[in-house]
Amino acid sequence: MYFQKILPYILCCRFCLSLAAQTSTIDSLEHVLASGKLNPLERYQALLDISREYEYIDTAKSIAFVREALILAQNNGLKKEEANAYIALSYRYYNTDTAKNRTYAMEALSVAQSTGLEDVQASAYKVLGNYYLSIDQYYLSHVNYKAAEKLLLKINDRKELQNVYHNLMILFYLIGDDENTIYYGNKALELMTGQGTMMPNEFTVQYILGFARFRNNREQEALDFFLDMYQKAKLLNIDKMNTGNITMFIAQTYMNQERYREALPYLYATREYFEAGHLFISNVYSWIATTYVMLHQVDSAEYYLAKVLNTPFIDDDAKLTLLYSRSEVESAKEDYRSALEIYRKYHHLSDSIAKAKKTTEMARVRNWHELEQKDNENMMLQEEHQKKRWLITVLAITMILILALLVLSVFFYRQNREKNRKLKELHTVKDKLFSVIAHDLRSPVSSLTSMLELANNNMLDAETQAQLFRDISMRVDDTHSLLDNLLRWSKSQMKGIAPLPTYFDVQNEMQTLMVNLQNIATAKQITLNNRIGNQEVYADRDMFAVVVRNLITNAIKYTSAEGEVTLSSELSDNMLVISVKDTGTGMSQEIQDSLFKLPKTRSQRGTRNESGAGLGLVLCSDFVKANGGSIWFTSMQGEGSTFSFSVPVKGN
């Protein structure tokens, strides 16, 4: 895609513009170093300066100057300068030797931490973040970038903080996390604003923020983003180079979409921003020519191909585009012999460029091999000094491991004992559930079968049949409630309790629940009083309904005819307490002690011989705790019971 190629071109453009000034700077620095009039700190700084000038010209010389600066700092006790030299070495190895890149960054961090140099520590963390990012260790990269961010915020270094946010944006962009990509991109832009002109990294940030919109077929959104960038650039009088880069993005987007007519105005605008003599103008001319080729406008294509030939600087990519476009033009003119000849030149140049790159790479590998041998010699000297310290460290670690093994042995012993206890409890729960299924579920089904058999054989008179139907209906209702609780509890045990809390009004929810519950109470001649106030809570609505329904059903079950069940609510410490009070039979102390504990739970029949297994209260307890509340009760045998539970209110 075009977008993957543009950014390297822009960075190369910036680099080439700086080459002209580097030669004179290098000559000046070498003259200063040769004078012998510098103190150690001045000489150190000059060595790092000349290393930076050689960084993209002669990598071997660049590293040699940094090493000299490192030795100078170590010999003169310049700790901060020593740490910065390690960081400079780490940067030099970033693209060639990731192991050394990390090693020197760790050396810098060690020196900086021992001397309390927070700014150098932040730089070391940033380098480590870059290292882990380069090997796709995104988590460790994120950890180091965040450590750098923390220190930079503390010392208020906005420039370096902007770079860290820029790198975090790239990290999340590579992960595919668009939300965090945009978040850190915007934070980087916040620190870049107010500079008068677009900063070097700002264009990269804008590019990635725009390109992130291509994900999931959001290409048009990205194009709109670049168009908006262009309008802002014109309003803010952004310099011609950066404005030209923006129009070039727009043009390349249109070309990528094969919308060549729409690309032309922005290619022309790019041509205007890149004045004659600009090193990138040949590429612009070649793209315009390519666009006219695609539009089958041969004369216009030939005109811009001629302009490419007249530019003072034509890079390899422009030459390749030029030959390809000329071949297409000759083919359009039906001069196939010329088209074939030019196409052969295109392939020949492409092969030559590939060979040149291979030769350059081989030379670079040779240089790095020589440097690696020198590094190995230095590393061997350092290893000899560290052997004694390592021996002490190994002994200390051995003692720690022995102690750790003892601690782990005790831990695992206690853990196994706890697991055995829980396993025994689970077996008890299993037995209890099988008992519920065998007795409480089987009994009403057997009764229903017998009833249907008697009715089918006409063995019952009408009055007896009606009474039996009422009894069976009541038992089926109890069984349905038990089965519902059993299924909910089993699901919570197998999949875990995962509430989905939301805000809802308790009074409205209670009015909905009371419709069915009122019918049950009326059938038993029990008065159901709803005194729940208007209050919003934050809980899982379905779990809330299960708890309330179970508590009210139990209250009705254990209340005799003409009794009362009263619902009320009150606020207490940012929690809403809901109470269900009945005038029923109450509970013995033995039954009270077994509530909410499934293996020990005991139940008693209701005032109309309704059955129960105690499972509903266990379910209520689990659901209330999962929503951040608690449940409790008071009961007096013969005087009734009150069950209460709490739930967080809105804003808690």
VOGU-3710 file (C-alpha; in Angstrom, 3 decimals, decimal comma):
1> myfqkilpyi> 0,000/0,000/0,000  1,139/3,570/-0,640  0,827/4,566/3,031  3,406/2,047/4,166  5,961/3,637/1,836  5,376/7,347/2,425  6,618/7,726/5,995  10,124/6,360/5,283  10,351/8,767/2,333  9,482/11,713/4,555
11> lccrfclsla> 12,002/10,715/7,222  14,616/10,204/4,499  13,783/13,654/3,150  14,396/15,232/6,550  17,643/13,283/6,894  18,993/14,313/3,501  18,325/17,974/4,206  20,628/17,731/7,218  23,541/16,027/5,438  24,890/19,197/3,865
21> aqtstidsle> 25,502/20,796/7,262  27,033/17,657/8,812  30,338/17,718/6,917  31,323/21,148/8,172  30,177/20,268/11,708  32,301/17,089/11,744  35,374/18,978/10,536  34,884/21,563/13,267  34,448/18,961/16,034  37,477/16,935/14,915
31> hvlasgklnp> 39,571/20,111/14,976  38,398/20,866/18,532  39,196/17,309/19,717  42,654/17,426/18,145  43,486/20,716/19,885  43,950/19,000/23,280  42,642/22,076/25,125  39,440/20,500/26,502  38,808/19,446/30,090  37,315/15,931/30,608
41> leryqalldi> 33,678/17,101/30,645  34,127/19,244/27,514  35,929/16,436/25,698  33,167/13,991/26,704  30,506/16,272/25,222  32,493/16,788/22,022  32,884/13,010/21,595  29,123/12,478/21,912  28,427/15,361/19,501  30,720/13,983/16,806
51> sreyeyidta> 29,259/10,497/17,382  25,795/11,852/16,601  27,089/13,451/13,397  28,586/10,126/12,245  25,526/8,075/13,280  24,007/7,890/9,766  27,277/8,268/7,858  29,697/5,791/9,446  28,195/3,642/12,188  31,513/2,109/13,226
61> ksiafvreal> 33,076/5,532/13,842  29,963/6,682/15,687  30,192/3,759/18,136  33,957/4,199/18,542  33,477/7,826/19,655  30,781/6,809/22,161  33,056/4,130/23,618  35,834/6,678/24,060  33,377/8,990/25,823  32,274/6,111/28,108
71> ilaqnnglkk> 35,843/5,287/29,152  36,538/8,986/29,746  33,480/9,277/32,014  34,379/6,122/33,965  37,995/7,241/34,495  36,894/10,634/35,802  33,980/9,487/37,995  31,340/11,246/35,857  28,366/9,034/36,762  25,660/10,912/34,853
81> eeanayials> 27,867/11,108/31,776  28,667/7,392/32,113  24,946/6,507/32,211  24,234/8,743/29,194  27,090/7,087/27,265  25,526/3,666/27,933  22,215/5,003/26,594  23,969/6,359/23,483  25,564/2,926/22,893  22,182/1,263/23,334
91> yryyntdtak> 20,697/3,523/20,656  23,573/2,744/18,244  22,851/-0,993/18,534  19,064/-0,662/18,223  18,807/-1,829/14,609  21,705/-4,299/14,562  22,115/-6,161/17,850  19,083/-6,293/20,133  20,978/-8,141/22,881  23,546/-5,338/23,194
101> nrtyameals> 20,792/-2,779/22,827  19,169/-4,184/25,987  22,455/-4,826/27,846  23,663/-1,229/27,565  20,221/0,118/28,493  20,284/-2,017/31,666  23,814/-0,734/32,468  22,553/2,840/32,108  19,573/2,093/34,366  21,822/0,515/37,014
111> vaqstgledv> 24,184/3,527/37,129  21,267/6,001/37,137  19,441/4,193/39,970  22,555/3,991/42,128  23,046/7,759/41,857  19,379/8,880/41,871  19,425/10,331/38,330  15,699/10,313/37,546  16,003/11,886/34,086  18,569/9,270/32,994
121> qasaykvlgn> 16,448/6,492/34,531  13,516/7,687/32,422  15,707/7,626/29,284  16,848/4,073/30,103  13,260/2,905/30,615  12,324/4,461/27,285  15,175/2,626/25,518  14,082/-0,650/27,142  10,526/0,040/26,015  11,830/0,473/22,461
131> yylsidqyyl> 13,812/-2,781/22,756  10,847/-4,862/23,902  8,650/-3,232/21,264  11,134/-4,250/18,551  10,899/-7,939/19,578  7,087/-7,856/19,941  7,141/-8,159/23,755  4,323/-5,636/24,063  3,574/-6,139/27,753  7,183/-5,536/28,864
141> shvnykaaek> 7,412/-2,615/26,456  4,305/-1,095/28,048  5,715/-1,627/31,576  8,933/0,228/30,757  7,185/3,071/28,919  4,866/3,569/31,904  7,876/3,600/34,274  9,444/6,307/32,089  6,152/8,240/32,045  5,958/8,198/35,861
151> lllkindrke> 9,462/9,673/36,234  8,982/12,255/33,471  5,742/13,472/35,035  7,594/13,822/38,347  10,407/15,944/36,856  8,023/17,668/34,379  10,060/16,906/31,246  7,415/17,653/28,607  9,668/17,024/25,611  10,648/13,484/26,631
161> lqnvyhnlmi> 7,113/12,790/27,865  5,821/13,655/24,413  8,205/11,064/22,917  7,025/8,399/25,385  3,362/9,074/24,511  4,337/8,919/20,841  5,905/5,462/21,386  2,933/4,228/23,453  0,686/5,252/20,577  2,786/3,151/18,190
171> lfyligdden> 2,730/0,208/20,645  -1,062/0,124/20,871  -1,317/0,725/17,123  0,729/-2,457/16,548  -1,412/-4,372/19,067  -4,549/-3,242/17,265  -6,032/-1,359/20,224  -7,513/1,670/18,445  -8,905/3,201/21,649  -5,516/3,433/23,355
181> tiyygnkale> -3,822/4,370/20,073  -6,021/7,445/19,806  -5,728/8,165/23,562  -1,918/8,306/23,602  -1,773/9,963/20,192  -3,951/12,784/21,495  -1,821/13,089/24,658  1,284/13,403/22,483  -0,444/16,049/20,366  -1,402/18,013/23,503
191> lmtgqgtmmp> 2,291/18,364/24,349  3,144/19,301/20,759  0,628/22,144/20,401  1,528/25,794/20,741  4,904/25,403/19,023  4,093/27,665/16,061  4,978/25,038/13,458  4,266/21,348/13,169  6,905/19,447/15,181  8,796/16,523/13,549
201> neftvqyilg> 6,928/13,817/15,491  3,561/15,535/15,125  3,229/14,542/11,500  3,930/10,895/12,461  1,268/11,060/15,187  -1,284/12,542/12,809  -0,396/9,896/10,240  -0,902/6,979/12,639  -4,116/8,462/14,041  -5,376/8,731/10,487
211> farfrnnreq> -4,130/5,345/9,414  -5,725/3,700/12,483  -9,041/4,598/10,900  -8,308/2,234/8,028  -8,881/-0,679/10,349  -12,172/-2,473/9,912  -12,763/-0,821/6,506  -12,683/2,757/7,834  -10,728/4,090/4,856  -13,166/6,911/4,116
221> ealdffldmy> -12,977/8,092/7,732  -9,170/8,243/7,414  -9,457/10,227/4,208  -11,790/12,696/5,942  -9,240/12,953/8,763  -6,428/13,855/6,323  -8,660/16,382/4,584  -9,364/18,001/7,954  -5,608/18,042/8,674  -5,083/19,908/5,416
231> qkakllnidk> -7,651/22,574/6,291  -6,065/23,100/9,714  -2,599/23,295/8,167  -3,756/26,113/5,890  -5,436/28,001/8,747  -2,388/27,689/11,023  0,090/28,559/8,244  1,986/25,303/8,713  5,312/25,302/6,843  5,278/24,226/3,193
241> mntgnitmfi> 7,103/20,969/3,741  4,628/19,578/6,274  1,605/20,916/4,377  2,977/19,260/1,259  3,312/16,001/3,152  -0,364/16,227/4,190  -1,561/16,845/0,613  0,656/13,989/-0,483  -1,127/11,716/2,023  -4,491/12,738/0,596
251> aqtymnqery> -3,342/12,187/-2,965  -1,871/8,801/-2,135  -5,120/7,806/-0,383  -7,101/8,620/-3,509  -4,557/6,738/-5,641  -4,792/3,767/-3,298  -8,576/3,831/-3,879  -7,971/4,169/-7,651  -9,728/7,565/-7,575  -7,143/9,165/-9,844
261> realpylyat> -9,137/12,234/-10,917  -9,667/13,216/-7,271  -5,977/12,617/-6,555  -4,793/15,084/-9,218  -5,674/18,388/-7,417  -3,767/17,279/-4,313  -0,800/16,114/-6,377  -0,723/19,561/-7,962  -0,965/21,147/-4,511  1,953/18,968/-3,372
271> reyfeaghlf> 3,935/20,122/-6,390  3,345/23,753/-5,377  4,429/23,140/-1,762  7,541/21,254/-2,893  9,261/24,052/-4,768  11,525/23,518/-7,774  14,797/21,963/-6,709  13,218/20,140/-3,752  14,721/16,654/-3,476  11,236/15,060/-3,366
281> isnvyswiat> 9,830/16,855/-6,421  10,868/14,051/-8,796  8,662/11,621/-6,875  5,718/14,021/-7,116  6,208/14,415/-10,882  6,426/10,634/-11,310  3,177/10,131/-9,332  1,404/12,750/-11,473  2,669/10,967/-14,576  1,452/7,628/-13,205
291> tyvmlhqvds> -1,977/9,154/-12,507  -2,248/10,434/-16,083  -1,214/6,990/-17,356  -4,076/5,458/-15,371  -6,421/8,110/-16,832  -5,166/7,271/-20,348  -4,029/10,878/-20,924  -0,781/10,077/-22,701  0,275/13,643/-23,593  0,007/14,854/-19,993
301> aeyylakvln> 1,830/11,765/-18,763  4,695/12,400/-21,216  4,911/16,026/-20,110  5,472/15,086/-16,454  7,806/12,259/-17,370  9,963/14,853/-19,107  9,855/17,035/-15,987  11,083/14,101/-13,919  14,142/13,843/-16,179  14,871/17,552/-15,680
311> tpfidddakl> 14,852/17,453/-11,870  18,290/17,752/-10,217  17,764/14,743/-7,933  16,016/11,488/-8,865  16,042/8,746/-6,257  15,796/5,054/-7,092  12,065/4,846/-6,406  11,394/7,792/-8,723  13,536/6,161/-11,425  11,590/2,925/-11,136
321> tllysrseve> 8,268/4,791/-11,320  9,585/6,764/-14,289  10,535/3,648/-16,256  7,278/1,891/-15,422  5,183/4,900/-16,491  7,192/5,359/-19,705  6,616/1,699/-20,524  2,870/2,149/-20,010  2,882/5,324/-22,174  4,686/3,581/-25,043
331> sakedyrsal> 2,280/0,678/-24,745  -0,684/3,110/-24,912  0,866/4,601/-28,084  1,051/1,036/-29,457  4,832/1,230/-29,696  5,242/-2,167/-28,078  8,897/-2,561/-29,056  9,847/0,590/-27,102  7,526/-0,393/-24,249  9,247/-3,786/-23,974
341> eiyrkyhhls> 12,722/-2,232/-24,064  11,863/0,267/-21,332  10,261/-2,483/-19,273  13,498/-4,462/-19,533  15,388/-1,415/-18,203  12,881/-1,236/-15,369  13,662/-4,818/-14,351  17,408/-4,281/-14,805  17,332/-1,223/-12,514  15,199/-3,083/-9,971
351> dsiakakktt> 17,762/-5,915/-9,886  20,656/-3,441/-9,611  19,052/-1,670/-6,663  18,515/-5,016/-4,913  22,182/-5,970/-5,493  23,406/-2,597/-4,207  21,357/-3,001/-1,055  22,816/-6,478/-0,584  26,390/-5,156/-0,972  25,736/-2,383/1,542
361> emarvrnwhe> 24,285/-4,877/3,983  27,345/-7,125/3,672  29,674/-4,206/4,401  27,593/-3,277/7,409  27,711/-6,860/8,703  31,529/-6,890/8,388  31,791/-3,651/10,365  29,528/-4,977/13,081  31,454/-8,247/13,234  34,658/-6,342/13,999
371> leqkdnenmm> 32,891/-4,283/16,647  31,368/-7,416/18,139  34,828/-8,939/18,604  35,971/-5,841/20,489  32,794/-5,905/22,593  33,393/-9,554/23,440  36,905/-8,750/24,649  35,543/-5,996/26,892  32,765/-8,252/28,149  35,302/-10,940/29,120
381> lqeehqkkrw> 37,233/-8,397/31,198  34,045/-7,324/32,935  33,056/-10,949/33,598  36,295/-11,585/35,476  35,524/-8,687/37,828  32,005/-9,937/38,381  32,774/-13,610/39,121  33,391/-13,012/42,825  30,174/-11,025/43,166  28,284/-13,723/41,289
391> litvlaitmi> 29,597/-16,435/43,621  28,304/-14,543/46,652  24,997/-13,951/44,884  24,622/-17,657/44,022  25,215/-18,656/47,651  22,658/-16,117/48,843  20,117/-17,279/46,276  20,689/-20,918/47,316  19,889/-20,095/50,926  16,811/-18,152/49,868
401> lilallvlsv> 15,629/-21,070/47,702  16,016/-23,508/50,589  13,980/-21,211/52,810  11,411/-20,749/50,037  11,066/-24,512/49,644  10,340/-24,861/53,340  7,729/-22,109/53,172  6,152/-23,674/50,058  6,017/-27,074/51,734  4,060/-25,623/54,645
411> ffyrqnrekn> 1,844/-23,676/52,255  0,987/-26,684/50,084  0,313/-28,824/53,149  -2,226/-26,301/54,416  -3,659/-25,866/50,952  -4,195/-29,615/50,505  -5,845/-29,808/53,896  -8,220/-26,992/52,877  -8,948/-28,703/49,541  -9,832/-31,947/51,355
421> rklkelhtvk> -12,205/-30,046/53,609  -13,906/-28,393/50,620  -14,094/-31,720/48,773  -15,809/-33,319/51,737  -18,244/-30,415/51,875  -18,981/-30,791/48,149  -19,793/-34,496/48,648  -22,239/-33,505/51,389  -23,816/-30,925/49,057  -24,120/-33,571/46,345
431> dklfsviahd> -25,886/-35,949/48,719  -28,221/-33,147/49,790  -29,116/-32,299/46,180  -29,776/-35,935/45,312  -32,031/-36,123/48,353  -33,929/-33,035/47,158  -34,334/-34,498/43,683  -35,350/-37,936/44,990  -37,895/-36,724/47,549  -39,105/-33,177/46,899
441> lrspvsslts> -39,262/-33,527/43,123  -40,312/-37,162/42,879  -43,159/-36,998/45,410  -45,412/-34,446/43,610  -44,759/-36,105/40,260  -45,792/-39,491/41,709  -48,902/-37,891/43,265  -49,825/-36,282/39,967  -49,439/-39,635/38,177  -51,693/-41,380/40,698
451> mlelannnml> -54,259/-38,564/40,513  -54,395/-38,720/36,739  -54,779/-42,518/36,865  -57,724/-42,254/39,302  -59,351/-39,511/37,247  -58,883/-41,511/34,057  -60,643/-44,512/35,597  -63,564/-42,311/36,893  -62,882/-43,476/40,461  -63,357/-40,031/42,078
461> daetqaqlfr> -66,443/-37,975/42,648  -66,438/-34,327/41,543  -65,813/-32,828/45,000  -62,921/-35,171/45,824  -61,426/-34,617/42,388  -61,588/-30,816/42,810  -59,906/-31,022/46,233  -57,175/-33,278/44,886  -56,596/-30,909/41,969  -56,133/-28,019/44,417
471> dismrvddth> -53,646/-30,037/46,471  -51,728/-31,186/43,411  -51,691/-27,624/42,011  -50,178/-26,344/45,245  -47,530/-29,066/45,261  -46,705/-28,495/41,595  -46,231/-24,770/42,334  -43,850/-25,659/45,176  -42,029/-28,101/42,930  -41,747/-25,507/40,134
481> slldnllrws> -40,234/-23,013/42,588  -37,832/-25,637/43,925  -36,819/-26,726/40,432  -36,233/-23,090/39,385  -34,007/-22,511/42,432  -32,183/-25,786/41,838  -31,395/-24,904/38,216  -30,228/-21,387/39,120  -28,011/-22,679/41,937  -26,505/-25,420/39,731
491> ksqmkgiapl> -25,771/-22,883/36,993  -24,073/-20,550/39,475  -21,888/-23,400/40,746  -20,863/-24,580/37,279  -20,293/-21,217/35,576  -19,674/-19,006/38,592  -21,721/-16,034/39,697  -21,141/-13,143/37,304  -23,619/-10,333/38,009  -24,421/-7,725/35,364
501> ptyfdvqnem> -25,260/-4,695/37,539  -27,309/-1,777/36,273  -29,240/1,131/37,751  -32,978/0,560/38,292  -35,780/1,849/40,517  -36,677/-0,580/43,346  -40,278/0,617/43,616  -40,967/-0,037/39,922  -39,309/-3,454/40,117  -41,347/-4,406/43,185
511> qtlmvnlqni> -44,619/-3,436/41,511  -43,782/-5,843/38,677  -42,908/-8,675/41,054  -46,008/-8,152/43,221  -48,422/-9,090/40,424  -47,819/-12,863/40,670  -46,964/-12,828/44,375  -50,240/-11,035/45,211  -52,182/-13,904/43,615  -50,353/-16,466/45,799
521> atakqitlnn> -51,021/-14,416/48,944  -54,711/-13,900/48,060  -55,186/-17,651/47,484  -53,970/-18,218/51,045  -55,984/-15,249/52,485  -52,791/-13,393/53,462  -52,459/-9,605/53,319  -49,382/-8,484/51,357  -48,251/-4,943/52,295  -45,815/-3,175/49,935
531> rignqevyad> -44,094/-0,218/51,664  -40,998/-0,066/49,443  -39,929/3,544/48,775  -38,749/5,177/45,563  -34,983/4,565/45,356  -32,495/3,685/42,570  -30,014/0,863/43,281  -27,044/-0,601/41,423  -27,373/-4,390/41,124  -28,151/-7,272/38,785
541> rdmfavvvrn> -31,894/-6,872/38,135  -32,546/-10,605/37,588  -30,664/-11,661/40,758  -32,513/-8,969/42,732  -35,851/-10,363/41,512  -34,862/-13,944/42,470  -33,949/-12,853/46,019  -37,159/-10,857/46,590  -39,367/-13,566/45,069  -37,843/-16,286/47,266
551> litnaikyts> -38,114/-14,256/50,481  -41,762/-13,295/49,875  -42,701/-16,839/48,799  -41,137/-18,246/51,991  -42,972/-15,640/54,113  -46,309/-16,613/52,528  -45,524/-20,319/52,904  -44,975/-20,063/56,675  -47,832/-17,630/57,396  -51,313/-18,859/58,275
561> aegevtlsse> -54,549/-17,588/56,736  -55,466/-13,963/57,615  -51,811/-13,271/58,470  -49,685/-10,439/57,034  -46,465/-10,143/55,048  -44,954/-6,643/55,001  -42,247/-5,310/52,659  -40,279/-2,210/53,700  -37,050/-0,373/52,856  -34,686/2,135/54,467
571> lsdnmlvisv> -31,308/3,743/53,667  -28,308/2,820/55,817  -24,668/3,796/55,060  -25,109/4,177/51,301  -26,982/0,865/51,147  -30,704/0,209/50,723  -31,962/-2,347/53,258  -35,071/-4,282/52,103  -36,972/-6,275/54,730  -39,674/-8,983/54,394
581> kdtgtgmsqe> -41,573/-9,440/57,688  -44,247/-12,090/58,281  -46,589/-13,039/61,139  -46,020/-16,735/60,562  -44,754/-19,692/62,559  -41,181/-18,524/63,022  -38,248/-20,961/63,267  -36,683/-23,123/65,930  -33,084/-22,431/66,929  -31,979/-25,646/65,203
591> iqdslfklpk> -33,411/-24,508/61,856  -31,993/-20,978/62,292  -28,481/-22,380/62,789  -28,653/-24,306/59,491  -29,880/-21,494/57,194  -27,724/-20,319/54,245  -25,536/-23,468/54,535  -26,544/-26,054/51,965  -24,888/-29,134/53,511  -26,490/-28,377/56,906
601> trsqrgtrne> -29,717/-26,752/55,796  -32,947/-27,989/57,390  -36,440/-27,025/56,416  -39,968/-27,309/57,734  -43,288/-27,598/55,957  -45,513/-24,590/55,460  -48,841/-23,872/57,127  -50,613/-25,790/54,324  -48,046/-28,586/54,303  -45,974/-26,888/51,548
611> sgaglglvlc> -42,589/-28,576/51,108  -39,185/-26,889/51,092  -35,513/-27,820/50,806  -33,843/-24,634/52,033  -32,143/-24,187/48,661  -33,842/-20,854/47,953  -32,163/-19,131/50,914  -28,749/-20,480/49,871  -29,336/-18,993/46,421  -30,440/-15,683/47,966
621> sdfvkanggs> -27,269/-15,517/50,060  -25,017/-16,159/47,035  -26,797/-13,580/44,846  -26,837/-10,851/47,530  -23,096/-11,269/48,250  -22,280/-11,269/44,518  -23,908/-7,826/44,263  -21,927/-6,370/47,176  -24,603/-6,691/49,871  -25,342/-8,887/52,880
631> iwftsmqgeg> -28,361/-10,858/54,149  -29,578/-11,576/57,716  -32,736/-12,470/59,675  -34,479/-12,419/63,029  -37,050/-15,014/64,084  -39,062/-16,036/67,130  -40,892/-19,362/67,076  -44,657/-18,767/67,020  -44,266/-15,002/66,327  -42,904/-14,842/62,799
641> stfsfsvpvk> -39,642/-13,935/61,003  -38,022/-10,926/59,338  -35,497/-11,438/56,517  -33,428/-8,415/55,403  -30,795/-7,838/52,731  -28,804/-4,807/51,548  -28,007/-3,583/48,051  -25,835/-0,615/46,903  -27,732/2,554/46,035  -27,010/4,787/43,029
651> gn> -23,740/6,667/43,362  -22,241/4,246/45,925
//
